[in-house]
Amino acid sequence: MASASKKTPSTRVPPRPVESKGDEELVAPGVALVLPHAPGGAPPAPPAFAAEFTPSPVTEVQESLRDALERGLTDSRAVFIKTRAAAEETATAFEVSFAAAKDGALAFNAKAFEALRANADASFDFLKAVCAAKSLSDVITLQTEFGRTRVETAVSQAKDLGALAQRAMVEAVEPITERVARSLKMAV
């Protein structure tokens, strides 16, 4: 490694006062010298041309552009807030809709299992009655009665299941249709 030369701290030499030959000689011809006012004294008068200042077309364009951008930003924020609120309401409507669909499916399944159990019990009761029949005419009578009651029961069960499915669908779709109707009213 090369030997590094030691740097000695430099000493600052204070600037020498400049001898003034008078303010007139230090200022270029035609330029006014403005000196700061003394503490407690009156501030200097503003230049004469300041009162005559008129905004240039560029300044006016900049101001109108700034105003337009501020209005656009304000409008964009308002639209964003409305859109976010609408999205939250729509999400809530879908949650309610899915919960209603789930509840409807559970009710439909319970009703279908109830109908299945009733049909199985009726079939076992029919088989017991057929096994206990004493004659062929009793079996034919039991078969006829069983067939008639099964058709009536099947029609009744189909109506019940259909009404339950329809009610479940209406409950599931209702929150979404209400939300769409409100959205259309807001859009118009």
C-alpha positions as a Markdown table, in Angstrom:
| # | Residue | x | y | z |
|---|---|---|---|---|
| 1 | Met | 0.0 | 0.0 | 0.0 |
| 2 | Ala | 1.4 | 3.4 | -0.9 |
| 3 | Ser | 2.0 | 5.8 | 1.9 |
| 4 | Ala | -0.8 | 8.2 | 2.1 |
| 5 | Ser | 0.0 | 11.7 | 2.6 |
| 6 | Lys | -1.4 | 13.2 | 5.7 |
| 7 | Lys | -3.8 | 15.9 | 5.1 |
| 8 | Thr | -3.7 | 18.8 | 7.4 |
| 9 | Pro | -6.9 | 20.6 | 8.2 |
| 10 | Ser | -7.2 | 23.7 | 6.1 |
| 11 | Thr | -7.6 | 26.9 | 7.8 |
| 12 | Arg | -10.3 | 29.2 | 6.5 |
| 13 | Val | -9.3 | 32.6 | 5.9 |
| 14 | Pro | -12.1 | 35.1 | 6.5 |
| 15 | Pro | -13.0 | 37.1 | 3.5 |
| 16 | Arg | -11.5 | 40.5 | 3.2 |
| 17 | Pro | -13.9 | 43.4 | 3.3 |
| 18 | Val | -14.3 | 45.1 | 0.0 |
| 19 | Glu | -13.8 | 48.7 | -0.1 |
| 20 | Ser | -16.9 | 50.3 | -1.5 |
| 21 | Lys | -16.6 | 53.1 | -3.9 |
| 22 | Gly | -20.3 | 53.9 | -3.6 |
| 23 | Asp | -23.4 | 52.0 | -4.6 |
| 24 | Glu | -23.6 | 53.7 | -7.9 |
| 25 | Glu | -20.4 | 52.1 | -9.2 |
| 26 | Leu | -21.3 | 48.6 | -8.1 |
| 27 | Val | -24.6 | 48.4 | -10.0 |
| 28 | Ala | -24.9 | 48.2 | -13.8 |
| 29 | Pro | -26.3 | 51.3 | -15.5 |
| 30 | Gly | -30.1 | 51.2 | -15.7 |
| 31 | Val | -30.5 | 48.6 | -12.9 |
| 32 | Ala | -32.1 | 49.7 | -9.7 |
| 33 | Leu | -30.4 | 48.6 | -6.5 |
| 34 | Val | -32.9 | 47.2 | -3.8 |
| 35 | Leu | -31.5 | 47.1 | -0.4 |
| 36 | Pro | -33.1 | 45.2 | 2.4 |
| 37 | His | -34.9 | 47.5 | 4.9 |
| 38 | Ala | -33.5 | 48.0 | 8.3 |
| 39 | Pro | -35.1 | 46.2 | 11.3 |
| 40 | Gly | -38.1 | 48.3 | 12.5 |
| 41 | Gly | -38.1 | 50.3 | 9.3 |
| 42 | Ala | -40.6 | 50.3 | 6.5 |
| 43 | Pro | -40.3 | 47.6 | 3.9 |
| 44 | Pro | -39.4 | 48.8 | 0.4 |
| 45 | Ala | -42.2 | 49.6 | -2.0 |
| 46 | Pro | -43.1 | 46.9 | -4.5 |
| 47 | Pro | -41.9 | 47.4 | -8.0 |
| 48 | Ala | -44.2 | 49.5 | -10.2 |
| 49 | Phe | -44.8 | 46.7 | -12.8 |
| 50 | Ala | -46.4 | 44.3 | -10.2 |
| 51 | Ala | -49.7 | 46.1 | -10.3 |
| 52 | Glu | -49.8 | 45.7 | -14.1 |
| 53 | Phe | -49.4 | 41.9 | -14.0 |
| 54 | Thr | -52.0 | 40.0 | -16.0 |
| 55 | Pro | -52.2 | 36.2 | -16.2 |
| 56 | Ser | -50.9 | 34.8 | -19.4 |
| 57 | Pro | -52.9 | 32.4 | -21.5 |
| 58 | Val | -50.6 | 29.6 | -20.4 |
| 59 | Thr | -51.4 | 30.3 | -16.7 |
| 60 | Glu | -55.1 | 30.3 | -17.6 |
| 61 | Val | -54.8 | 27.0 | -19.4 |
| 62 | Gln | -52.9 | 25.5 | -16.5 |
| 63 | Glu | -55.5 | 26.7 | -14.0 |
| 64 | Ser | -58.4 | 25.3 | -16.1 |
| 65 | Leu | -56.6 | 22.0 | -16.6 |
| 66 | Arg | -56.0 | 21.8 | -12.9 |
| 67 | Asp | -59.7 | 22.5 | -12.2 |
| 68 | Ala | -60.7 | 19.9 | -14.7 |
| 69 | Leu | -58.4 | 17.3 | -13.1 |
| 70 | Glu | -59.6 | 18.1 | -9.6 |
| 71 | Arg | -63.2 | 17.8 | -10.7 |
| 72 | Gly | -62.4 | 14.5 | -12.5 |
| 73 | Leu | -60.7 | 13.2 | -9.4 |
| 74 | Thr | -63.6 | 14.1 | -7.2 |
| 75 | Asp | -66.1 | 12.5 | -9.7 |
| 76 | Ser | -63.9 | 9.4 | -9.9 |
| 77 | Arg | -63.8 | 9.1 | -6.1 |
| 78 | Ala | -67.6 | 9.4 | -6.0 |
| 79 | Val | -68.1 | 6.8 | -8.7 |
| 80 | Phe | -65.6 | 4.5 | -6.9 |
| 81 | Ile | -67.4 | 4.8 | -3.6 |
| 82 | Lys | -70.8 | 4.1 | -5.3 |
| 83 | Thr | -69.3 | 1.1 | -7.2 |
| 84 | Arg | -67.7 | -0.3 | -4.1 |
| 85 | Ala | -71.0 | 0.0 | -2.2 |
| 86 | Ala | -72.9 | -1.7 | -5.1 |
| 87 | Ala | -70.3 | -4.5 | -5.2 |
| 88 | Glu | -70.7 | -5.0 | -1.5 |
| 89 | Glu | -74.5 | -5.1 | -1.8 |
| 90 | Thr | -74.3 | -7.5 | -4.7 |
| 91 | Ala | -72.0 | -9.8 | -2.7 |
| 92 | Thr | -74.4 | -9.7 | 0.2 |
| 93 | Ala | -77.3 | -10.5 | -2.1 |
| 94 | Phe | -75.4 | -13.5 | -3.5 |
| 95 | Glu | -74.6 | -14.7 | 0.1 |
| 96 | Val | -78.2 | -14.5 | 1.0 |
| 97 | Ser | -79.2 | -16.2 | -2.2 |
| 98 | Phe | -76.8 | -19.0 | -1.7 |
| 99 | Ala | -77.9 | -19.5 | 1.9 |
| 100 | Ala | -81.5 | -19.6 | 0.8 |
| 101 | Ala | -80.6 | -22.1 | -2.0 |
| 102 | Lys | -78.8 | -24.3 | 0.6 |
| 103 | Asp | -81.8 | -24.1 | 3.0 |
| 104 | Gly | -84.1 | -25.0 | 0.1 |
| 105 | Ala | -82.0 | -27.9 | -0.9 |
| 106 | Leu | -81.9 | -29.2 | 2.6 |
| 107 | Ala | -85.7 | -28.9 | 3.0 |
| 108 | Phe | -86.2 | -30.6 | -0.4 |
| 109 | Asn | -83.9 | -33.5 | 0.5 |
| 110 | Ala | -85.7 | -33.9 | 3.9 |
| 111 | Lys | -89.1 | -34.0 | 2.2 |
| 112 | Ala | -87.8 | -36.4 | -0.4 |
| 113 | Phe | -86.4 | -38.8 | 2.2 |
| 114 | Glu | -89.7 | -38.5 | 4.1 |
| 115 | Ala | -91.6 | -39.5 | 1.0 |
| 116 | Leu | -89.2 | -42.3 | 0.3 |
| 117 | Arg | -89.7 | -43.6 | 3.9 |
| 118 | Ala | -93.5 | -43.4 | 3.6 |
| 119 | Asn | -93.3 | -45.3 | 0.3 |
| 120 | Ala | -91.1 | -48.0 | 1.7 |
| 121 | Asp | -93.3 | -48.4 | 4.8 |
| 122 | Ala | -96.4 | -48.7 | 2.5 |
| 123 | Ser | -94.7 | -51.3 | 0.4 |
| 124 | Phe | -93.7 | -53.4 | 3.4 |
| 125 | Asp | -97.2 | -53.1 | 4.8 |
| 126 | Phe | -98.6 | -54.3 | 1.4 |
| 127 | Leu | -96.2 | -57.3 | 1.4 |
| 128 | Lys | -97.3 | -58.2 | 5.0 |
| 129 | Ala | -100.9 | -58.0 | 3.9 |
| 130 | Val | -100.3 | -60.1 | 0.8 |
| 131 | Cys | -98.6 | -62.8 | 2.9 |
| 132 | Ala | -101.5 | -62.8 | 5.3 |
| 133 | Ala | -104.1 | -63.1 | 2.5 |
| 134 | Lys | -106.3 | -66.2 | 2.6 |
| 135 | Ser | -107.3 | -66.2 | -1.1 |
| 136 | Leu | -106.4 | -65.0 | -4.5 |
| 137 | Ser | -109.3 | -62.6 | -4.6 |
| 138 | Asp | -108.0 | -61.0 | -1.4 |
| 139 | Val | -104.5 | -60.6 | -3.0 |
| 140 | Ile | -106.1 | -59.0 | -6.1 |
| 141 | Thr | -108.2 | -56.6 | -3.9 |
| 142 | Leu | -105.1 | -55.7 | -1.9 |
| 143 | Gln | -103.1 | -55.1 | -5.1 |
| 144 | Thr | -105.8 | -52.9 | -6.6 |
| 145 | Glu | -106.1 | -50.9 | -3.4 |
| 146 | Phe | -102.3 | -50.6 | -3.0 |
| 147 | Gly | -101.9 | -49.4 | -6.6 |
| 148 | Arg | -104.6 | -46.8 | -6.2 |
| 149 | Thr | -103.2 | -45.4 | -3.0 |
| 150 | Arg | -99.7 | -45.4 | -4.4 |
| 151 | Val | -100.8 | -43.3 | -7.4 |
| 152 | Glu | -102.6 | -40.8 | -5.1 |
| 153 | Thr | -99.7 | -40.7 | -2.7 |
| 154 | Ala | -97.2 | -40.2 | -5.6 |
| 155 | Val | -99.3 | -37.3 | -7.0 |
| 156 | Ser | -99.5 | -35.7 | -3.6 |
| 157 | Gln | -95.8 | -36.1 | -3.0 |
| 158 | Ala | -94.9 | -34.7 | -6.4 |
| 159 | Lys | -97.1 | -31.6 | -5.7 |
| 160 | Asp | -95.5 | -31.1 | -2.3 |
| 161 | Leu | -91.9 | -31.5 | -3.7 |
| 162 | Gly | -92.7 | -29.2 | -6.7 |
| 163 | Ala | -94.1 | -26.5 | -4.4 |
| 164 | Leu | -91.1 | -26.8 | -2.1 |
| 165 | Ala | -88.7 | -26.6 | -5.0 |
| 166 | Gln | -90.5 | -23.6 | -6.5 |
| 167 | Arg | -90.5 | -21.8 | -3.1 |
| 168 | Ala | -86.8 | -22.6 | -2.6 |
| 169 | Met | -85.9 | -21.2 | -6.1 |
| 170 | Val | -88.0 | -18.0 | -5.5 |
| 171 | Glu | -86.2 | -17.5 | -2.1 |
| 172 | Ala | -82.8 | -18.1 | -3.7 |
| 173 | Val | -83.3 | -15.8 | -6.7 |
| 174 | Glu | -85.2 | -13.0 | -4.9 |
| 175 | Pro | -82.2 | -11.2 | -3.4 |
| 176 | Ile | -80.5 | -11.2 | -6.7 |
| 177 | Thr | -83.5 | -9.9 | -8.6 |
| 178 | Glu | -84.0 | -7.1 | -6.0 |
| 179 | Arg | -80.4 | -6.1 | -6.4 |
| 180 | Val | -80.6 | -6.1 | -10.2 |
| 181 | Ala | -83.8 | -4.0 | -10.0 |
| 182 | Arg | -82.1 | -1.5 | -7.7 |
| 183 | Ser | -79.1 | -1.3 | -10.0 |
| 184 | Leu | -81.4 | -0.6 | -13.0 |
| 185 | Lys | -83.2 | 2.1 | -11.1 |
| 186 | Met | -79.8 | 3.7 | -10.2 |
| 187 | Ala | -78.6 | 3.5 | -13.8 |
| 188 | Val | -81.7 | 5.2 | -15.2 |
